[in-house]
Amino acid sequence: DQSSLRKYAMLSTGTPSLSRLLVYELTIGCFGNWPGALGYVLRRAAYRLVLAGVGRRSLIGRGVTLRGASHITIGDNVLIDDNCCLDARGETARITLGNGVVLARNSILRSRGEALDIGDGTAVGANCIIGTDSSLSIGNDVLIAAFCYLSGGGTHRFDNPGIPIIRQGCNMKGGIRVGDGAWIGAHTTVLDGAAVGPGAIIGANSLVKDAIPAMAVAFGTPARVQRQRPGA
């Protein structure tokens, strides 16, 4: 019915406008899976009709899912590889990719009602999930290896055994911050409330739940500082 259609419009475009939904459907349907170099050129031009902004020389791969498209801004020289998902859900949600960002294949960016910002020159590896129900800020020139999970959505409450955990809400700790020039190793999880300082290195398979100082080398579950980088 009409209500369901407007809900779908809100999910897809970020507005309840049916005219914007029509443009979105035609744009994604016609160009979303167009192959080859021509597909990249056509998507860069056509996606300006549905996104909040698409910079110069940016490339968007095939099969990229866009939700809340009018709340997503892509800078100059951005590369979004095939089968990624950018999901800005809610009227106040926002996803912003700075200049030169690389988002590798199959990765997911998800913002529910808050801001998810990725700074200039940052590279996100394949099969990563970066999501938040709070603020999530990743600085410039950050390296995030494959299969990382950054969850700024808090932790589920479970104190009332008479209510399903899914209905008890979350304890929020203020989101996630990753400083300029940090490196997060593969298969690492960063939880809500954590902060990775500028130039810090997080070893592979770590769990980050607290603050890691600038220029520190940390790893483990939970991650602990092992040493400082030379010259720090």
N, C-alpha and C positions, 0 to 999 in steps of 0.2 A: 504494500500500500504506500501512500504518499509519505507517511511517517518513516517507514523503513527505507524508502528511497533517499530521504533527506539524511537519515542516519548514515547511509552508505556514502552520500556526498561528503558529509563531515569527516568520515574516516579517510576517504580518498583525497579530498582536496583541502581539508581544513576549514571549509565553510559549508553551510547548508544550501548554497546556491546551486540550483539545478542547471543553470546555464554554464557555470564553471565545471560542473560534473560532465556535461556533454563535451566540452573542450578537452577535459582530462581523458575521457574515454576514447575519443577520436585520436588524440595525440599518442597515448600509450598503445592503443590498439594498432595504429598504423606504423609507428616507428620503434616501439619497444624492443622488437626482435629483428629489426632489419640488419642483415649481416654486412660484414666488411667495413672498409673505410667510409663508404657512403653512409652506412648506418650511424657511425660516430658523428659525421657532419650533420646529418638530418636531425639526430637527437639533440645536439647542441643548440641548433636553431629552434626546433619545435618545443623543447622543454622549457624555453623561456616563457611559453604561454601558460605553464602550470606551476612552475617553481617561483619562489620569491625573487630569485636572482641566479643567473648562470654567467660566470665570468668568461673572459676571452681564452680561447685555446683549451678549454676544458673538454674532457672526453668521458662519456658515460656509456658503459658496456651494455651488452644484451641482457634482457631478463632482469633488469634492475627494478625492484618494487619501491614505489613511492607512496607513502601514506601521509596525509596532512601536507600535501605538496606545497601549498601556499605558505607554509611556515619553514621551508627549507631553503637555505641560501648556499650557493656553491661559488667559491672564488675563482680566480684565474689559474689556469694550468693545473686544474684538479684532474686526477684520474680515478674514476670509479669503475672497478672491474666488473665482469659478468656476475649476475645472480646475487648482487648485494641487495640489502634492504635498508631504506632510510624511512623511519617511522616517527613522525612528530604528531603525537596523539593528544588532542585537547586544545582548547582555544588559546591557551597561553604557552603551549609547547613551542620549542624552537630548536632547529638544528642548523649550525653554521659551520661550514668548512672553509678554512682560510686558503690563501694562495698556495699552490703547489702540494696540496694534500694528496696522498695516495691511499686509496681504500681497496685492499686486495680482494680477490674473489671470495664470494660466499659470506662476507662479513655483514654484521647487522649493527646499525645505530638506532637506538630507540629512546625517545624522550616522551614522558607522559606529564605534560603540564608544566615543565620547567625547561631550562636552557641546557643544551649540550653543545659545547663549543670546542672545536679542534683548530689549533693554531697553524700558522704558515709552516710549510715544509715537513709536516708530520706524516709518518708512514705507518699505516695499520696493516698488519699481516693478514693472511688468509684465515677464514673461519673464526674470526674474533666476534665477540658480542660485547658491545659497549652500550649500557642502558642506564637510565636514571628516572626516578620519580622525584628527584631533587636536582640540584645543580651539579653539573659535571663539566670540568674544565681541563682540557689537555693543552699544554703550551706549544711553543714553536719547536720545530726540529726534534720532536720526540719519536723514538723508534719503539713500536709495539709489535712484538713477534707474533707468529701464528698461534691460534687457539687460545688466546687470552680472553679473560672474562672480567670486565669492569662493571660492577653492579652498585650504582648509587641509589638503590631503591630501599635501603634500610633492611632490617631483618624482621621476619614474621614473628609476631607475638604468639605465645602458646600457653599463657598463664591460666586460662579458663578451660578446663577439660570438657565443659559442657557445650562449648562452641567450636565448630570446625576451625582449624588453624587458618584456613583461607579467608575466614570471615572476621578474624580478630584484628586485622590491620597490622601495621608495621611500626617499629621503633626507628625513627629517622635520626640520622647522625650528621646531616649537613652536606651530603654529597661527597664527591671525589675531586681532588686537585692533583694534577701531574705537571711538574715544572718543566721549563724549557730544557731541551737537550737530554732528558732522561731516556733510559733504555729499560724496557720491561721484557724479560725473557719469555720464551714460549711456554704455554700451558700455565701461565700465572693467573691467579685470581686476586683482584683488588676489591675490597669491600667498602661499603658506605662508611664515611667518616675518615677514610685513609687519605694521606697526602704523601706524594712522592716528590721530594725536593728537586730543584734544578740540578741537572747533571748526575743524578743518582742512577745506580744500576741495580736492577732487581733480577736475581738469578732465576733460571727456568724452574718451573714446577713449584713456585713459591705461593704463599698466601699472605697478602698484605692487608692488615687490619688497623694499623696505627700509622703514625707519622714517621717517614724515613727522611733523615736530614739531607740537605744538599750535598752532592758529590760523594755520598756514601755508597758502599757496595754491600748489599743485603741479600740474604736468601734464607729459605727454610719455611717451615710451617709451624707457627707463624714466622714471617720474615724477621730476622734480626740483623743488625748492622755487624758486619764482620771486619770491615776496615774502611778507610777513606781512600779515595782515588789519589794517585800521585799529584802533588801540587795543590791539593785542597787545603 
